[in-house]
């Protein structure tokens, strides 16, 4: 019998391997994507090579020459990849990669660019960071003040 709540493109399995294809949603222990993609992934371990994921909640992630919009993991490793948001409970490693926001307990960054980097410990060589924690706080406070002033100006 077909489950009416289950949609095409939703995958639930122990191990999922996608090659030159895609899925809307994946729930698995281990996911491997090569030249493919998925909108949403929840897994213990994810490996992406020349592919992409919209949002991933995983224990461990390795992305090589790929892209991720949002990655929440215990450990995240990006090589020659791009990510908008990386939240790593333990360690985030970036090598020749770019990320908008990286928040981690420890960050190891090499030959990469990061918009906002917040980490307890950072190791890196040839790293370009747009904003650290102090700059991000100052930017947020300044933006909040400007928005408050605009709201007061419009109401008068």
C-alpha positions as CSV (number, residue, x, y, z in Angstrom):
1,X,0.0,0.0,0.0
2,X,1.3,3.5,-0.9
3,X,1.6,6.0,2.0
4,X,-0.3,9.1,0.9
5,X,1.8,11.3,3.2
6,X,5.0,10.2,1.4
7,X,6.0,12.2,-1.6
8,X,8.1,11.3,-4.6
9,X,11.7,12.3,-4.0
10,X,11.6,11.4,-0.3
11,X,14.1,8.7,0.7
12,X,14.4,6.8,4.0
13,X,17.1,4.1,4.2
14,X,20.2,3.0,6.1
15,X,22.5,3.9,3.2
16,X,21.7,6.3,0.4
17,X,24.0,6.8,-2.7
18,X,23.0,9.4,-5.3
19,X,25.0,9.7,-8.6
20,X,23.9,12.4,-11.1
21,X,20.5,12.6,-9.5
22,X,18.6,14.2,-6.7
23,X,16.1,13.8,-3.9
24,X,13.9,16.2,-2.1
25,X,14.3,14.7,1.4
26,X,16.7,12.1,2.7
27,X,16.8,10.4,6.1
28,X,19.6,7.8,6.5
29,X,22.6,6.8,8.5
30,X,25.0,7.3,5.6
31,X,24.5,9.5,2.6
32,X,26.9,9.8,-0.5
33,X,26.1,12.3,-3.2
34,X,28.2,12.6,-6.4
35,X,27.2,15.1,-9.0
36,X,23.7,15.3,-7.6
37,X,21.8,17.0,-4.9
38,X,19.2,17.0,-2.2
39,X,17.0,19.7,-0.7
40,X,17.0,18.3,2.8
41,X,19.2,15.7,4.5
42,X,19.2,14.2,8.0
43,X,21.9,11.6,8.6
44,X,24.8,10.5,10.7
45,X,27.4,10.8,7.9
46,X,27.2,12.8,4.6
47,X,29.8,12.9,1.8
48,X,29.2,15.2,-1.1
49,X,31.4,15.4,-4.2
50,X,30.5,17.9,-6.9
51,X,27.0,18.2,-5.6
52,X,24.9,20.2,-3.3
53,X,22.4,20.2,-0.4
54,X,19.9,22.8,0.7
55,X,19.8,22.0,4.4
56,X,21.6,19.2,6.3
57,X,21.5,18.1,9.9
58,X,24.3,15.5,10.3
59,X,26.9,14.2,12.7
60,X,29.7,14.4,10.2
61,X,29.9,16.1,6.8
62,X,32.5,16.2,4.1
63,X,31.9,18.4,1.1
64,X,34.3,18.4,-1.9
65,X,33.8,20.8,-4.8
66,X,30.2,21.2,-3.7
67,X,27.8,23.6,-2.1
68,X,25.5,23.7,1.0
69,X,23.1,26.4,1.9
70,X,22.8,25.4,5.6
71,X,24.9,22.8,7.4
72,X,24.3,21.8,11.1
73,X,26.9,19.2,12.2
74,X,29.1,18.0,15.0
75,X,32.0,18.0,12.5
76,X,32.1,19.7,9.1
77,X,34.8,19.6,6.5
78,X,34.6,21.7,3.3
79,X,37.3,21.4,0.5
80,X,37.0,23.7,-2.5
81,X,33.4,24.2,-1.6
82,X,30.9,26.9,-0.7
83,X,28.4,27.2,2.2
84,X,26.1,30.0,3.3
85,X,25.9,28.8,6.9
86,X,28.0,26.2,8.8
87,X,27.1,25.5,12.5
88,X,29.5,22.9,13.9
89,X,29.2,21.7,17.5
90,X,32.8,20.5,17.5
91,X,35.0,21.5,14.5
92,X,34.6,23.2,11.2
93,X,37.4,22.7,8.6
94,X,37.6,24.8,5.5
95,X,40.2,24.4,2.8
96,X,40.1,26.6,-0.3
97,X,36.4,27.2,0.4
98,X,34.1,30.1,1.0
99,X,31.4,30.5,3.7
100,X,29.0,33.3,4.7
101,X,28.7,32.4,8.4
102,X,30.7,29.8,10.3
103,X,29.9,29.2,14.0
104,X,31.9,26.4,15.7
105,X,33.7,25.4,18.8
106,X,37.0,25.1,16.8
107,X,37.6,26.3,13.3
108,X,40.5,25.3,11.1
109,X,40.6,27.5,8.0
110,X,43.1,27.4,5.2
111,X,43.2,29.4,1.9
112,X,39.5,30.4,2.4
113,X,37.2,33.3,2.8
114,X,34.5,33.6,5.6
115,X,32.0,36.4,6.0
116,X,31.4,36.1,9.7
117,X,33.5,33.7,11.8
118,X,32.6,32.9,15.5
119,X,34.7,30.2,17.2
120,X,36.3,29.6,20.5
121,X,39.6,28.6,18.8
122,X,40.7,29.4,15.3
123,X,43.6,28.1,13.4
124,X,44.3,29.3,9.9
125,X,46.6,30.3,7.1
126,X,45.8,32.7,4.3
127,X,42.3,33.4,5.8
128,X,40.1,36.3,4.8
129,X,37.4,37.0,7.4
130,X,35.0,39.9,6.8
131,X,33.8,40.1,10.4
132,X,34.8,38.5,13.7
133,X,32.6,38.4,16.8
134,X,33.3,42.0,17.8
135,X,32.7,43.4,14.3
136,X,29.5,41.4,14.0
137,X,28.3,42.7,17.4
138,X,29.1,46.3,16.4
139,X,27.4,45.9,13.0
140,X,24.3,44.4,14.6
141,X,24.1,47.2,17.2
142,X,24.6,49.9,14.5
143,X,22.0,48.3,12.3
144,X,19.6,48.0,15.2
145,X,20.1,51.7,16.0
146,X,19.5,52.8,12.4
147,X,16.3,50.7,12.1
148,X,15.0,52.1,15.4
149,X,15.7,55.6,14.2
150,X,13.9,55.0,10.9
151,X,10.9,53.6,12.7
152,X,10.8,56.7,15.0
153,X,11.2,59.0,12.0
154,X,8.3,57.3,10.1
155,X,5.9,57.5,13.0
156,X,6.4,61.2,13.6
